[in-house]
Amino acid sequence: MSTLPEIEFAVDDLETTALTKAQLADLLFEQIGLNKRESKDMVDAFFDLVAESLVSGEDVKISGFGNFQIRTKAPRPGRNPRTGEAIPIGARRVVTFHASHKLKEQIQG
């Protein structure tokens, strides 16, 4: 099994401080050699797969990066900050992310 080359980029090269799906596709195009359409399709397919897994209640674990987990939050009382009126907040599912130790070390180092 062949390994893919490591993708390197500098934040200074990006127009914003956020890395976008379009920029990910451009990096695949430039550094791996996929054509632009394949690059966009691959990025879209990856995020669609992650989203579908989370919607179905499955955790997503990306080795060396972190874990995305679905958590169910219980209903609770809330308050409208503008009026002070009490408003009930219903139960809901939320996504949480926990960075791996490897990612935490990279951020700190």
Secondary structure as a PSIPRED ss2 file (coil, helix, strand):
# PSIPRED VFORMAT (PSIPRED V4.0)

   1 M C   1.000  0.000  0.000
   2 S C   1.000  0.000  0.000
   3 T C   1.000  0.000  0.000
   4 L C   1.000  0.000  0.000
   5 P C   1.000  0.000  0.000
   6 E C   1.000  0.000  0.000
   7 I C   1.000  0.000  0.000
   8 E C   1.000  0.000  0.000
   9 F C   1.000  0.000  0.000
  10 A C   1.000  0.000  0.000
  11 V H   0.000  1.000  0.000
  12 D H   0.000  1.000  0.000
  13 D H   0.000  1.000  0.000
  14 L C   1.000  0.000  0.000
  15 E C   1.000  0.000  0.000
  16 T C   1.000  0.000  0.000
  17 T C   1.000  0.000  0.000
  18 A C   1.000  0.000  0.000
  19 L C   1.000  0.000  0.000
  20 T C   1.000  0.000  0.000
  21 K H   0.000  1.000  0.000
  22 A H   0.000  1.000  0.000
  23 Q H   0.000  1.000  0.000
  24 L H   0.000  1.000  0.000
  25 A H   0.000  1.000  0.000
  26 D H   0.000  1.000  0.000
  27 L H   0.000  1.000  0.000
  28 L H   0.000  1.000  0.000
  29 F H   0.000  1.000  0.000
  30 E H   0.000  1.000  0.000
  31 Q H   0.000  1.000  0.000
  32 I C   1.000  0.000  0.000
  33 G C   1.000  0.000  0.000
  34 L C   1.000  0.000  0.000
  35 N C   1.000  0.000  0.000
  36 K H   0.000  1.000  0.000
  37 R H   0.000  1.000  0.000
  38 E H   0.000  1.000  0.000
  39 S H   0.000  1.000  0.000
  40 K H   0.000  1.000  0.000
  41 D H   0.000  1.000  0.000
  42 M H   0.000  1.000  0.000
  43 V H   0.000  1.000  0.000
  44 D H   0.000  1.000  0.000
  45 A H   0.000  1.000  0.000
  46 F H   0.000  1.000  0.000
  47 F H   0.000  1.000  0.000
  48 D H   0.000  1.000  0.000
  49 L H   0.000  1.000  0.000
  50 V H   0.000  1.000  0.000
  51 A H   0.000  1.000  0.000
  52 E H   0.000  1.000  0.000
  53 S H   0.000  1.000  0.000
  54 L H   0.000  1.000  0.000
  55 V H   0.000  1.000  0.000
  56 S C   1.000  0.000  0.000
  57 G C   1.000  0.000  0.000
  58 E C   1.000  0.000  0.000
  59 D C   1.000  0.000  0.000
  60 V E   0.000  0.000  1.000
  61 K E   0.000  0.000  1.000
  62 I E   0.000  0.000  1.000
  63 S C   1.000  0.000  0.000
  64 G C   1.000  0.000  0.000
  65 F C   1.000  0.000  0.000
  66 G E   0.000  0.000  1.000
  67 N E   0.000  0.000  1.000
  68 F E   0.000  0.000  1.000
  69 Q E   0.000  0.000  1.000
  70 I E   0.000  0.000  1.000
  71 R E   0.000  0.000  1.000
  72 T E   0.000  0.000  1.000
  73 K E   0.000  0.000  1.000
  74 A C   1.000  0.000  0.000
  75 P C   1.000  0.000  0.000
  76 R E   0.000  0.000  1.000
  77 P E   0.000  0.000  1.000
  78 G E   0.000  0.000  1.000
  79 R E   0.000  0.000  1.000
  80 N C   1.000  0.000  0.000
  81 P C   1.000  0.000  0.000
  82 R C   1.000  0.000  0.000
  83 T C   1.000  0.000  0.000
  84 G C   1.000  0.000  0.000
  85 E C   1.000  0.000  0.000
  86 A E   0.000  0.000  1.000
  87 I E   0.000  0.000  1.000
  88 P E   0.000  0.000  1.000
  89 I E   0.000  0.000  1.000
  90 G C   1.000  0.000  0.000
  91 A C   1.000  0.000  0.000
  92 R E   0.000  0.000  1.000
  93 R E   0.000  0.000  1.000
  94 V E   0.000  0.000  1.000
  95 V E   0.000  0.000  1.000
  96 T E   0.000  0.000  1.000
  97 F E   0.000  0.000  1.000
  98 H E   0.000  0.000  1.000
  99 A E   0.000  0.000  1.000
 100 S C   1.000  0.000  0.000
 101 H H   0.000  1.000  0.000
 102 K H   0.000  1.000  0.000
 103 L H   0.000  1.000  0.000
 104 K H   0.000  1.000  0.000
 105 E H   0.000  1.000  0.000
 106 Q H   0.000  1.000  0.000
 107 I H   0.000  1.000  0.000
 108 Q H   0.000  1.000  0.000
 109 G C   1.000  0.000  0.000
